[in-house]
Amino acid sequence: MRVVKKKREIVVGEISTPGMADIAFQLIIFFLLTTVFMHEHGLRLVLPEKGEEVRVKKENIAEVYVNARGQVKIKDIEVPVDRIREFAEQLLRENPKLIFSLYVDHRCPYEKVIKVFDELRLANAKRIAFAPPRRGG
């Protein structure tokens, strides 16, 4: 008797590519619907209208400088960050119309800027202006 060997057929599995696009879109829709996006409120500031210019007397402005290391000077007096509130409260008692003009070095850490801003707000300073950097320095 003769043994006959049968050749085996090799079956290659394929994945249907037209269905892949449907699955991808369904996954995208699923993740868009189920993802929770954080909503940060940030700082609440009232910005002036474009071109609006307000004249303020020099005695009603307290210039606050924050350098690159986060050191603070108010009216050319160096003030530690933890003493800003009481210093600002004293200035506001002397002049309730006082506006704090905040000049910040662009290399200063953002956390320091927020800390200074928060301390001024805690001192009940209602008028705080973020001043643009000075030209030439």
ChimeraX commands (.cxc) that place a marker at each C-alpha (Angstrom):
marker #1 position 0.00,0.00,0.00 radius 0.5
marker #1 position 1.18,3.30,-0.91 radius 0.5
marker #1 position 1.06,6.24,1.49 radius 0.5
marker #1 position 0.00,9.43,-0.10 radius 0.5
marker #1 position 1.01,12.61,1.60 radius 0.5
marker #1 position -1.48,15.38,1.35 radius 0.5
marker #1 position -0.21,18.90,0.99 radius 0.5
marker #1 position -1.45,21.13,3.68 radius 0.5
marker #1 position -2.98,24.41,2.74 radius 0.5
marker #1 position -1.57,27.32,4.63 radius 0.5
marker #1 position -4.30,29.68,5.74 radius 0.5
marker #1 position -3.16,33.25,6.39 radius 0.5
marker #1 position -5.34,35.23,8.79 radius 0.5
marker #1 position -6.25,38.70,7.65 radius 0.5
marker #1 position -7.79,41.57,9.50 radius 0.5
marker #1 position -10.43,43.42,7.60 radius 0.5
marker #1 position -9.19,46.98,7.16 radius 0.5
marker #1 position -12.53,48.65,6.29 radius 0.5
marker #1 position -13.80,47.83,9.78 radius 0.5
marker #1 position -10.71,49.34,11.42 radius 0.5
marker #1 position -11.74,52.88,10.54 radius 0.5
marker #1 position -15.15,52.34,12.16 radius 0.5
marker #1 position -13.56,51.01,15.32 radius 0.5
marker #1 position -11.09,53.94,15.44 radius 0.5
marker #1 position -13.90,56.52,15.13 radius 0.5
marker #1 position -15.97,54.77,17.77 radius 0.5
marker #1 position -13.00,54.85,20.16 radius 0.5
marker #1 position -12.42,58.54,19.47 radius 0.5
marker #1 position -16.08,59.34,20.12 radius 0.5
marker #1 position -16.05,57.22,23.29 radius 0.5
marker #1 position -13.02,59.02,24.73 radius 0.5
marker #1 position -14.34,62.46,23.77 radius 0.5
marker #1 position -17.61,61.75,25.56 radius 0.5
marker #1 position -16.09,60.23,28.69 radius 0.5
marker #1 position -13.09,62.54,29.22 radius 0.5
marker #1 position -13.44,65.15,31.94 radius 0.5
marker #1 position -11.73,68.41,31.07 radius 0.5
marker #1 position -10.46,70.64,33.86 radius 0.5
marker #1 position -11.60,74.22,33.74 radius 0.5
marker #1 position -9.09,76.58,35.34 radius 0.5
marker #1 position -10.41,79.95,36.37 radius 0.5
marker #1 position -7.07,81.77,36.54 radius 0.5
marker #1 position -6.81,85.36,37.73 radius 0.5
marker #1 position -9.85,87.58,37.61 radius 0.5
marker #1 position -8.66,90.83,36.12 radius 0.5
marker #1 position -10.46,93.79,34.67 radius 0.5
marker #1 position -8.57,94.82,31.56 radius 0.5
marker #1 position -8.92,98.32,30.09 radius 0.5
marker #1 position -10.33,98.84,26.64 radius 0.5
marker #1 position -7.86,99.18,23.79 radius 0.5
marker #1 position -6.57,102.71,23.55 radius 0.5
marker #1 position -8.08,103.71,26.87 radius 0.5
marker #1 position -5.64,105.82,28.83 radius 0.5
marker #1 position -6.17,106.91,32.40 radius 0.5
marker #1 position -4.12,109.63,34.05 radius 0.5
marker #1 position -3.21,108.91,37.67 radius 0.5
marker #1 position -1.37,111.17,40.07 radius 0.5
marker #1 position 2.09,109.92,40.95 radius 0.5
marker #1 position 1.30,109.94,44.68 radius 0.5
marker #1 position -1.50,107.43,44.02 radius 0.5
marker #1 position 0.87,104.84,42.52 radius 0.5
marker #1 position 2.99,102.39,44.50 radius 0.5
marker #1 position 5.49,100.70,42.21 radius 0.5
marker #1 position 6.11,97.06,43.14 radius 0.5
marker #1 position 9.20,95.48,41.60 radius 0.5
marker #1 position 9.82,91.73,41.61 radius 0.5
marker #1 position 13.28,90.76,40.38 radius 0.5
marker #1 position 14.43,87.47,38.83 radius 0.5
marker #1 position 15.10,85.91,42.26 radius 0.5
marker #1 position 11.65,86.87,43.55 radius 0.5
marker #1 position 12.83,89.71,45.80 radius 0.5
marker #1 position 10.23,92.45,46.20 radius 0.5
marker #1 position 10.60,96.23,46.45 radius 0.5
marker #1 position 7.60,98.45,47.13 radius 0.5
marker #1 position 8.22,102.18,46.72 radius 0.5
marker #1 position 11.98,101.42,46.64 radius 0.5
marker #1 position 11.82,99.65,50.02 radius 0.5
marker #1 position 12.80,95.98,50.04 radius 0.5
marker #1 position 9.96,93.99,51.62 radius 0.5
marker #1 position 10.05,90.25,52.39 radius 0.5
marker #1 position 7.21,88.35,50.72 radius 0.5
marker #1 position 5.68,87.35,54.06 radius 0.5
marker #1 position 5.48,91.05,55.11 radius 0.5
marker #1 position 3.93,92.43,51.92 radius 0.5
marker #1 position 0.40,92.26,53.29 radius 0.5
marker #1 position 1.03,94.41,56.38 radius 0.5
marker #1 position 3.19,96.86,54.41 radius 0.5
marker #1 position 0.45,97.21,51.76 radius 0.5
marker #1 position -2.22,97.62,54.45 radius 0.5
marker #1 position -0.20,100.46,56.00 radius 0.5
marker #1 position 0.16,102.17,52.60 radius 0.5
marker #1 position -3.57,101.79,51.94 radius 0.5
marker #1 position -4.41,103.34,55.34 radius 0.5
marker #1 position -2.29,106.33,54.39 radius 0.5
marker #1 position -3.78,106.58,50.88 radius 0.5
marker #1 position -6.97,104.58,50.09 radius 0.5
marker #1 position -6.77,105.58,46.39 radius 0.5
marker #1 position -3.42,103.81,46.01 radius 0.5
marker #1 position -2.80,101.72,42.89 radius 0.5
marker #1 position -0.14,99.01,43.05 radius 0.5
marker #1 position 1.78,98.89,39.77 radius 0.5
marker #1 position 3.45,95.48,39.51 radius 0.5
marker #1 position 6.68,95.26,37.49 radius 0.5
marker #1 position 7.99,91.69,37.19 radius 0.5
marker #1 position 11.27,90.47,35.72 radius 0.5
marker #1 position 10.54,87.95,32.94 radius 0.5
marker #1 position 12.90,85.44,34.60 radius 0.5
marker #1 position 11.00,85.50,37.90 radius 0.5
marker #1 position 9.23,82.21,38.75 radius 0.5
marker #1 position 5.49,82.42,38.16 radius 0.5
marker #1 position 4.77,81.14,41.70 radius 0.5
marker #1 position 6.50,84.20,43.17 radius 0.5
marker #1 position 4.40,86.56,41.04 radius 0.5
marker #1 position 1.20,84.86,42.18 radius 0.5
marker #1 position 2.36,84.97,45.81 radius 0.5
marker #1 position 3.01,88.74,45.59 radius 0.5
marker #1 position -0.34,89.29,43.84 radius 0.5
marker #1 position -2.16,87.21,46.48 radius 0.5
marker #1 position -0.50,89.10,49.34 radius 0.5
marker #1 position -1.60,92.42,47.81 radius 0.5
marker #1 position -5.16,91.10,47.43 radius 0.5
marker #1 position -5.15,89.88,51.05 radius 0.5
marker #1 position -4.17,93.41,52.08 radius 0.5
marker #1 position -7.47,94.48,50.47 radius 0.5
marker #1 position -5.76,96.16,47.51 radius 0.5
marker #1 position -8.51,96.54,44.93 radius 0.5
marker #1 position -6.40,98.28,42.30 radius 0.5
marker #1 position -3.43,96.25,41.09 radius 0.5
marker #1 position -1.95,96.85,37.65 radius 0.5
marker #1 position 0.43,94.53,35.83 radius 0.5
marker #1 position 2.80,96.99,34.20 radius 0.5
marker #1 position 4.57,96.17,30.94 radius 0.5
marker #1 position 8.34,95.71,31.09 radius 0.5
marker #1 position 10.33,98.91,30.83 radius 0.5
marker #1 position 12.11,99.56,27.57 radius 0.5
marker #1 position 15.85,99.31,27.62 radius 0.5
marker #1 position 16.00,97.46,30.89 radius 0.5
marker link #1:1,2 radius 0.2
marker link #1:2,3 radius 0.2
marker link #1:3,4 radius 0.2
marker link #1:4,5 radius 0.2
marker link #1:5,6 radius 0.2
marker link #1:6,7 radius 0.2
marker link #1:7,8 radius 0.2
marker link #1:8,9 radius 0.2
marker link #1:9,10 radius 0.2
marker link #1:10,11 radius 0.2
marker link #1:11,12 radius 0.2
marker link #1:12,13 radius 0.2
marker link #1:13,14 radius 0.2
marker link #1:14,15 radius 0.2
marker link #1:15,16 radius 0.2
marker link #1:16,17 radius 0.2
marker link #1:17,18 radius 0.2
marker link #1:18,19 radius 0.2
marker link #1:19,20 radius 0.2
marker link #1:20,21 radius 0.2
marker link #1:21,22 radius 0.2
marker link #1:22,23 radius 0.2
marker link #1:23,24 radius 0.2
marker link #1:24,25 radius 0.2
marker link #1:25,26 radius 0.2
marker link #1:26,27 radius 0.2
marker link #1:27,28 radius 0.2
marker link #1:28,29 radius 0.2
marker link #1:29,30 radius 0.2
marker link #1:30,31 radius 0.2
marker link #1:31,32 radius 0.2
marker link #1:32,33 radius 0.2
marker link #1:33,34 radius 0.2
marker link #1:34,35 radius 0.2
marker link #1:35,36 radius 0.2
marker link #1:36,37 radius 0.2
marker link #1:37,38 radius 0.2
marker link #1:38,39 radius 0.2
marker link #1:39,40 radius 0.2
marker link #1:40,41 radius 0.2
marker link #1:41,42 radius 0.2
marker link #1:42,43 radius 0.2
marker link #1:43,44 radius 0.2
marker link #1:44,45 radius 0.2
marker link #1:45,46 radius 0.2
marker link #1:46,47 radius 0.2
marker link #1:47,48 radius 0.2
marker link #1:48,49 radius 0.2
marker link #1:49,50 radius 0.2
marker link #1:50,51 radius 0.2
marker link #1:51,52 radius 0.2
marker link #1:52,53 radius 0.2
marker link #1:53,54 radius 0.2
marker link #1:54,55 radius 0.2
marker link #1:55,56 radius 0.2
marker link #1:56,57 radius 0.2
marker link #1:57,58 radius 0.2
marker link #1:58,59 radius 0.2
marker link #1:59,60 radius 0.2
marker link #1:60,61 radius 0.2
marker link #1:61,62 radius 0.2
marker link #1:62,63 radius 0.2
marker link #1:63,64 radius 0.2
marker link #1:64,65 radius 0.2
marker link #1:65,66 radius 0.2
marker link #1:66,67 radius 0.2
marker link #1:67,68 radius 0.2
marker link #1:68,69 radius 0.2
marker link #1:69,70 radius 0.2
marker link #1:70,71 radius 0.2
marker link #1:71,72 radius 0.2
marker link #1:72,73 radius 0.2
marker link #1:73,74 radius 0.2
marker link #1:74,75 radius 0.2
marker link #1:75,76 radius 0.2
marker link #1:76,77 radius 0.2
marker link #1:77,78 radius 0.2
marker link #1:78,79 radius 0.2
marker link #1:79,80 radius 0.2
marker link #1:80,81 radius 0.2
marker link #1:81,82 radius 0.2
marker link #1:82,83 radius 0.2
marker link #1:83,84 radius 0.2
marker link #1:84,85 radius 0.2
marker link #1:85,86 radius 0.2
marker link #1:86,87 radius 0.2
marker link #1:87,88 radius 0.2
marker link #1:88,89 radius 0.2
marker link #1:89,90 radius 0.2
marker link #1:90,91 radius 0.2
marker link #1:91,92 radius 0.2
marker link #1:92,93 radius 0.2
marker link #1:93,94 radius 0.2
marker link #1:94,95 radius 0.2
marker link #1:95,96 radius 0.2
marker link #1:96,97 radius 0.2
marker link #1:97,98 radius 0.2
marker link #1:98,99 radius 0.2
marker link #1:99,100 radius 0.2
marker link #1:100,101 radius 0.2
marker link #1:101,102 radius 0.2
marker link #1:102,103 radius 0.2
marker link #1:103,104 radius 0.2
marker link #1:104,105 radius 0.2
marker link #1:105,106 radius 0.2
marker link #1:106,107 radius 0.2
marker link #1:107,108 radius 0.2
marker link #1:108,109 radius 0.2
marker link #1:109,110 radius 0.2
marker link #1:110,111 radius 0.2
marker link #1:111,112 radius 0.2
marker link #1:112,113 radius 0.2
marker link #1:113,114 radius 0.2
marker link #1:114,115 radius 0.2
marker link #1:115,116 radius 0.2
marker link #1:116,117 radius 0.2
marker link #1:117,118 radius 0.2
marker link #1:118,119 radius 0.2
marker link #1:119,120 radius 0.2
marker link #1:120,121 radius 0.2
marker link #1:121,122 radius 0.2
marker link #1:122,123 radius 0.2
marker link #1:123,124 radius 0.2
marker link #1:124,125 radius 0.2
marker link #1:125,126 radius 0.2
marker link #1:126,127 radius 0.2
marker link #1:127,128 radius 0.2
marker link #1:128,129 radius 0.2
marker link #1:129,130 radius 0.2
marker link #1:130,131 radius 0.2
marker link #1:131,132 radius 0.2
marker link #1:132,133 radius 0.2
marker link #1:133,134 radius 0.2
marker link #1:134,135 radius 0.2
marker link #1:135,136 radius 0.2
marker link #1:136,137 radius 0.2
view
